[in-house]
Amino acid sequence: MTKEAEIGKQIFIHVGGMENVSRIAHCMTRVRLGIVDSDLVDVAGLKKIPGVIGVVEDDTLQIIVGPGVVNKVAGAMAEIAGVKIGETIQENLDSGTKTGKELVEEKASKTKAELKAKQNNSSGFKRLLKSISNIFVPLIPGFVGAGLIAGIAAIIANNITAGNLDAAVWTQYIDILGVINKGIFAFLAIYVGINTANEFGGTPVLGGGIAGITLLSGLAEGHTITNIFTGDPIVAGQGGIIGVLLAVWLMCLLEKNLRKIIPNAIDIIFTPTLVLLIIGLVTIFLIMPFAGLVSDGLVNGINWVIEVGGVFAGFVLGTLFLPMVMFGLHQVLTPIHVEMIAQNGYTILLPILAMAGGGQVGAAIALWIRCRKNKPLVNMIKGGLPVGILGIGEPLIYGVTIPLGKPFLTACLGGGIGGAVIGYFGNVGAIAIGPSGVALIPLIANNEWLSYVIGLIAAYLGGFILTYFFGTPKDAMNSVEF
């Protein structure tokens, strides 16, 4: 049995067995499990499993095992359970864990009050942010791969401009890389539409179809559609990803209500037809123009804040990003990045936020030095530091800085220092969404990579110095256990 399969086996043991799991999925660092009976989950036991970095209890149970490992662990668990990744294990939902349907019904009445209490303690806005995060998490691998390919193409193009490469030879390669890159980004709206429908309980293909409407691909060449309210022509892609999210969310509401009133015999014919027609018209004439105004205002507003705020804006953004990562809310910024790239060719927000990871790395190195006698802690740092340098901070966050307390705060401030440096330089952007840290360097736009590197070094130094002198707990220095 592989190491990853053993981790998966132990996870099953501590969550109440395979029969207590209704769904197995994963993101870049976390195995995400749907749980039938949360009372059967041994959270303390999960945290003690070798290879488990941390546990987050949310709408799904999230076991953090780190990048590169997570897909193998989730795959092994799915194989053990005999299901596909992301597939709902319906028999577990139907039969419960031990006593069948009666136990499920009993549990349902018990958890109804618990869920209501959670909803009262969690605002609708926060739940919406989590849903948006769930929509974009599955798309991140595509962003990373396509973004790096775009970066390679940009490097080749720059060398052609500089006269280092023969344009007659290398332009063809740029075209090929562009085709590969656009395989993701040209149809991003459709992928987002499908995931949005999944998240809000609609039919995925209808979600993709509504998103595809925003591309106006069915419009004959030379023809335009005039907005009946403003008289202006509708522009393909107007409203961007924000428009897609709104349109597909409305689509899900309409679809659910139609299925309640349309007889089953004709549901398959009339429901999708009415959904596409009604939401399609609403999307073209209302949502696209409205979302276009929102998108433009949002992007222009962020550009203005960073341009005017400079050092201060960079510091605030860099400082606050790690708490967003801690709560899993950082993915909600993806639509903003996408809109900035679509309008400007790059996002100036991503390099500033990437400094938060730099502060974390600096803090971890300081702890490594100050707490070198604490072998378990040092081993945790050794495991999380390489991926932290590459911009994936969750192993260090959940495995090192948050458990110790003070280092998390000094790491945040270190990220703020790096963000302030990026804000001072200004106009440091990324041409695509991808990993942060050192891995973001190939994606930096306009040859501003040196400014980005200087900011990253400042974040490293800020996190290191603040943690070394002010953020190292004495018990972590003296303890041999962690």
C-alpha positions in Angstrom: 0.0 0.0 0.0 1.3 3.4 -1.0 1.9 6.2 1.6 -1.0 8.2 0.1 -3.3 5.2 0.3 -2.4 4.7 3.9 -3.3 8.3 4.7 -6.6 7.8 2.9 -7.3 4.6 4.8 -6.6 6.4 8.2 -8.8 9.3 7.2 -11.7 6.9 6.6 -11.1 5.4 10.0 -11.3 8.7 11.8 -14.3 10.1 9.9 -16.5 7.1 10.9 -15.8 4.8 8.0 -16.6 4.9 4.3 -20.3 4.6 5.0 -20.1 8.0 6.7 -18.8 9.8 3.6 -21.2 11.1 1.0 -18.7 12.7 -1.4 -14.9 12.7 -2.0 -13.3 15.7 -3.7 -10.2 17.8 -3.5 -8.6 21.2 -4.3 -4.9 22.0 -4.5 -4.1 21.2 -0.9 -7.3 19.8 0.8 -9.2 16.5 0.6 -12.9 17.7 0.9 -15.4 15.2 2.3 -19.1 15.3 2.5 -20.0 13.8 5.9 -23.3 12.1 6.7 -23.0 12.2 10.5 -20.6 14.8 11.9 -20.8 13.3 15.4 -18.8 10.3 14.2 -15.8 12.4 13.0 -12.7 12.3 15.2 -11.1 15.6 14.4 -8.3 15.2 17.0 -7.5 11.8 15.5 -7.4 13.2 12.0 -4.9 15.8 13.0 -2.6 13.1 14.4 -2.4 11.1 11.1 1.1 11.3 9.7 0.9 13.5 6.5 -2.1 15.4 7.7 -1.3 19.1 8.1 -4.6 20.4 9.4 -8.3 20.0 9.5 -11.0 22.6 8.6 -14.6 22.0 9.6 -16.9 23.8 7.1 -19.8 22.8 4.9 -17.4 20.0 3.9 -14.8 18.4 6.1 -11.4 19.6 4.7 -8.3 17.6 5.5 -5.2 19.5 4.5 -2.4 17.2 3.2 -0.6 19.6 0.8 -0.1 20.0 -3.0 1.1 17.0 -5.0 -0.2 14.7 -2.3 -3.8 15.7 -2.2 -4.8 14.3 -5.6 -3.1 10.9 -4.7 -4.8 10.7 -1.3 -8.2 11.6 -2.7 -7.7 9.3 -5.7 -6.8 6.4 -3.3 -9.9 7.1 -1.1 -12.1 7.2 -4.2 -10.7 3.9 -5.3 -11.1 2.3 -1.9 -14.8 3.5 -1.8 -15.4 2.4 -5.4 -16.5 5.9 -6.6 -15.3 8.7 -8.8 -13.8 11.9 -7.5 -16.6 14.4 -6.9 -19.4 11.8 -7.3 -22.1 11.7 -4.7 -22.3 8.4 -2.8 -26.1 8.3 -2.8 -26.5 5.0 -0.9 -24.7 6.5 2.1 -27.1 9.5 2.1 -30.1 7.1 1.7 -29.1 4.5 4.2 -27.2 6.3 6.9 -24.4 4.6 8.8 -25.9 1.8 10.8 -29.7 1.6 11.2 -30.9 2.6 7.8 -33.4 5.3 6.8 -34.8 5.8 10.3 -31.4 6.9 11.5 -31.1 9.4 8.6 -34.5 10.9 9.4 -33.6 11.1 13.0 -30.3 12.7 12.2 -32.0 15.1 9.8 -34.2 16.5 12.5 -31.2 16.9 14.8 -28.9 18.6 12.3 -31.6 20.9 11.0 -31.3 23.0 14.2 -27.5 22.9 14.0 -27.5 24.0 10.4 -29.9 26.8 11.2 -27.6 27.9 14.0 -24.6 27.9 11.7 -26.5 30.0 9.2 -27.4 32.5 11.9 -23.7 32.7 12.8 -22.6 33.0 9.2 -23.9 35.8 7.0 -25.4 35.3 3.7 -22.6 37.3 2.2 -20.0 34.9 3.6 -21.9 31.9 2.3 -22.0 33.5 -1.1 -18.2 34.1 -1.0 -17.7 30.4 -0.2 -19.9 29.4 -3.1 -17.9 31.6 -5.5 -14.7 30.1 -4.1 -16.1 26.6 -4.8 -16.8 27.6 -8.4 -13.2 28.6 -9.1 -11.2 26.1 -7.1 -11.6 23.3 -9.8 -10.4 25.7 -12.5 -7.1 26.6 -10.8 -5.0 23.8 -12.4 -6.1 25.1 -15.8 -5.2 28.7 -14.8 -1.7 27.6 -13.7 -0.9 25.5 -16.8 -2.3 28.0 -19.3 -0.8 30.9 -17.5 2.7 29.5 -17.5 2.3 28.6 -21.2 1.4 32.3 -21.8 4.4 33.3 -19.9 6.7 31.2 -22.1 5.1 32.7 -25.2 5.7 36.2 -23.8 9.4 35.4 -23.2 9.8 34.2 -26.7 8.0 37.3 -28.1 10.2 39.6 -26.0 13.3 37.9 -27.4 12.0 38.3 -30.9 11.5 42.1 -30.3 15.0 42.3 -28.8 16.5 40.7 -31.9 17.7 37.6 -30.0 15.4 35.2 -32.0 14.5 35.0 -35.6 10.8 36.0 -36.1 10.4 33.9 -39.2 11.2 30.8 -37.1 9.8 31.5 -33.7 6.5 33.3 -34.5 5.0 29.9 -35.4 5.8 28.6 -31.9 4.2 31.7 -30.3 1.0 31.0 -32.3 1.0 27.3 -31.2 1.4 28.3 -27.6 -1.3 30.9 -28.0 -3.7 28.2 -29.3 -3.0 26.0 -26.3 -3.4 28.9 -23.9 -6.7 30.0 -25.4 -8.1 26.5 -25.0 -8.7 27.5 -21.4 -9.1 31.2 -21.4 -11.1 31.7 -24.6 -13.9 29.5 -23.2 -13.4 30.3 -19.5 -17.0 31.7 -19.3 -18.4 28.3 -20.2 -16.4 26.5 -17.6 -17.5 29.0 -15.0 -21.1 28.6 -16.1 -20.9 24.8 -15.7 -19.4 25.1 -12.2 -21.9 27.7 -11.2 -24.8 25.5 -12.1 -23.3 22.7 -10.2 -22.8 24.9 -7.1 -26.3 26.3 -7.1 -28.1 23.1 -8.1 -28.8 23.7 -11.8 -28.2 21.6 -14.8 -24.5 22.0 -15.8 -25.0 22.0 -19.6 -27.6 24.7 -19.2 -25.2 26.7 -17.1 -22.6 26.4 -19.8 -25.1 27.3 -22.4 -26.2 30.5 -20.6 -22.5 31.4 -20.2 -21.9 30.8 -23.9 -24.6 33.3 -24.8 -22.3 36.1 -23.4 -19.8 35.2 -26.1 -22.4 36.0 -28.9 -20.9 33.2 -30.9 -24.1 32.7 -32.8 -24.2 36.2 -34.2 -23.6 36.4 -38.0 -20.5 38.3 -39.1 -21.2 42.0 -39.5 -24.4 41.8 -37.5 -25.0 43.5 -34.1 -27.7 43.2 -31.4 -28.9 46.6 -30.1 -29.7 47.0 -26.5 -33.5 47.8 -26.4 -32.9 50.0 -23.3 -29.9 52.1 -24.3 -29.7 51.8 -28.1 -26.0 50.7 -27.8 -24.8 47.5 -29.5 -24.2 44.5 -27.2 -20.5 43.6 -27.1 -19.3 40.0 -26.9 -18.1 39.2 -23.4 -19.7 42.3 -22.0 -20.0 41.9 -18.2 -17.4 39.2 -18.2 -17.3 36.6 -15.5 -19.4 38.6 -13.1 -22.2 38.6 -15.6 -21.9 34.9 -16.1 -22.1 34.3 -12.3 -25.2 36.4 -12.0 -26.9 34.9 -15.1 -26.4 31.3 -14.2 -27.4 31.9 -10.6 -30.7 33.3 -11.9 -30.9 30.4 -14.3 -30.7 27.9 -11.4 -33.5 29.7 -9.5 -35.8 29.6 -12.6 -35.0 26.0 -13.4 -35.8 24.8 -9.9 -39.1 26.6 -9.8 -40.1 25.4 -13.3 -39.4 21.8 -12.4 -41.8 22.2 -9.5 -44.8 23.1 -11.7 -44.1 21.5 -15.1 -45.3 17.8 -15.3 -42.7 15.2 -15.5 -43.9 13.9 -18.9 -43.0 17.2 -20.6 -40.3 18.5 -18.2 -37.4 17.4 -20.4 -38.7 19.4 -23.3 -40.2 22.5 -21.8 -37.9 23.3 -18.9 -34.6 23.6 -20.7 -36.3 25.5 -23.6 -37.9 28.0 -21.3 -34.8 28.4 -19.2 -32.5 29.1 -22.2 -35.0 31.4 -23.8 -36.0 33.5 -20.7 -32.6 33.7 -19.1 -31.0 34.1 -22.5 -33.0 37.3 -23.2 -32.4 38.6 -19.7 -28.7 37.9 -20.0 -28.4 39.8 -23.4 -30.5 42.8 -22.6 -30.1 43.3 -18.8 -27.3 41.3 -17.2 -24.6 41.9 -19.8 -25.0 45.7 -19.8 -25.4 45.9 -16.0 -22.5 43.5 -15.3 -20.4 45.5 -17.7 -20.9 48.6 -15.7 -20.1 46.7 -12.5 -17.0 45.1 -13.9 -15.7 48.4 -15.3 -16.3 50.2 -12.0 -14.7 47.4 -10.0 -11.6 47.2 -12.1 -11.2 51.0 -12.4 -11.8 51.3 -8.7 -9.0 48.9 -7.8 -6.6 50.4 -10.2 -7.4 53.8 -8.7 -6.9 52.7 -5.1 -3.6 51.1 -5.9 -2.4 54.0 -8.0 -3.4 56.6 -5.4 -2.8 54.6 -2.3 0.6 53.3 -3.4 2.6 52.1 -0.5 -0.3 52.3 2.0 -2.7 50.4 -0.2 0.0 47.7 -0.9 0.6 47.3 2.8 -3.0 46.9 3.7 -3.7 44.4 0.9 -0.5 42.4 1.6 -1.3 42.2 5.3 -4.9 41.1 5.0 -4.5 38.4 2.4 -3.2 35.6 4.7 -6.4 35.8 6.9 -8.4 35.4 3.7 -6.4 32.3 2.8 -6.9 31.0 6.4 -10.7 31.2 5.9 -10.6 29.9 2.3 -12.0 33.1 0.9 -9.0 34.0 -1.3 -10.5 32.3 -4.3 -13.3 34.8 -4.4 -10.8 37.3 -5.9 -10.5 35.2 -9.0 -13.3 36.9 -10.9 -11.7 40.3 -10.2 -8.3 39.0 -11.5 -10.0 37.6 -14.6 -11.7 40.9 -15.3 -8.5 42.9 -14.8 -6.7 40.6 -17.3 -9.5 40.9 -19.8 -9.6 44.7 -19.6 -5.9 45.6 -19.0 -4.0 42.5 -20.2 -2.8 41.9 -16.6 -3.9 42.0 -13.0 -2.0 44.4 -10.7 -3.8 43.0 -7.7 -2.2 39.5 -7.8 1.5 40.5 -7.3 0.6 42.6 -4.2 -1.4 39.7 -2.7 1.4 37.3 -3.5 3.6 39.1 -1.0 1.6 37.5 1.8 3.2 34.2 0.9 6.6 35.8 1.1 6.0 37.0 4.6 5.0 33.5 5.5 8.2 32.0 4.1 10.3 34.6 6.0 8.5 33.7 9.2 9.0 30.0 8.7 12.8 30.5 8.2 13.0 32.5 11.3 11.2 29.8 13.3 13.5 27.2 11.8 16.5 29.0 13.2 15.1 30.1 16.6 13.3 26.7 17.2 15.9 24.3 15.8 15.8 22.2 19.0 12.1 21.5 18.3 12.5 18.7 15.8 8.8 18.1 15.1 8.3 21.8 14.3 11.5 21.9 12.2 10.2 18.9 10.2 6.9 20.6 9.6 8.7 23.7 8.3 11.0 21.6 6.0 7.9 20.0 4.5 6.0 23.2 4.0 8.8 25.6 3.0 9.4 24.4 -0.6 5.8 24.7 -1.6 5.5 28.0 0.3 8.3 29.4 -1.8 6.3 28.4 -4.8 3.3 30.3 -3.5 1.2 27.6 -1.8 1.0 28.8 1.8 -1.6 26.5 3.4 0.8 23.9 4.7 2.8 26.6 6.6 -0.4 28.4 7.7 -2.1 25.4 9.2 0.9 23.4 10.1 3.2 26.0 11.6 2.2 29.7 12.0 -1.5 29.4 13.1 -0.8 26.7 15.8 1.9 29.0 17.2 -0.1 32.2 17.1 2.4 35.0 17.1 4.2 34.0 13.9 0.9 34.2 11.9 0.6 37.9 12.8 4.3 38.7 12.0 4.0 36.7 8.7 0.9 38.9 7.8 2.9 42.1 8.6 5.8 40.7 6.5 3.5 40.3 3.6 2.3 43.9 4.1 5.9 45.1 3.8 6.3 43.3 0.5 2.9 44.7 -0.6 4.1 48.2 0.3 7.2 47.8 -1.9 5.1 46.6 -4.9 2.7 49.5 -4.3 5.7 51.9 -4.3 6.9 50.6 -7.7 3.4 50.5 -9.2 2.2 48.9 -12.5 3.5 45.5 -11.5 1.0 43.1 -13.0 0.6 39.4 -13.8 -0.6 38.4 -17.3 -2.4 35.3 -16.0 -3.7 33.7 -12.8 -1.2 31.2 -11.5 0.8 30.3 -8.4 2.3 33.1 -6.5 5.8 33.3 -4.8 8.8 32.5 -7.1 6.5 30.6 -9.5 4.8 33.9 -10.5 7.9 35.5 -11.9 7.4 34.1 -15.5 3.9 35.7 -15.5 4.9 39.2 -14.5 3.9 41.7 -17.3 5.8 44.5 -18.9 9.2 43.2 -17.9 8.6 44.3 -14.3 9.8 41.0 -12.9 12.7 42.7 -11.1 10.3 45.0 -9.1 8.3 41.9 -8.2 11.5 40.0 -7.0 12.5 43.0 -4.9 9.0 43.1 -3.3 9.3 39.3 -2.7 12.7 39.7 -1.0 11.2 42.5 1.1 8.4 40.2 2.2 10.9 37.5 3.1 13.0 39.9 5.1 10.0 41.5 6.8 8.5 38.2 7.9 11.9 36.9 9.0 12.9 39.9 11.1 9.5 40.5 12.7 9.2 36.8 13.6 12.8 36.4 14.7 12.6 39.3 17.2 9.0 39.5 18.1 7.0 36.5 16.9 8.8 33.4 18.2 7.0 31.8 21.2 9.3 30.8 24.0 7.6 27.5 24.5 8.2 26.6 20.9 11.9 27.4 21.3 12.3 25.2 24.4 10.0 22.3 23.6 11.0 19.2 21.8 7.3 18.4 21.0 4.9 20.2 18.7 
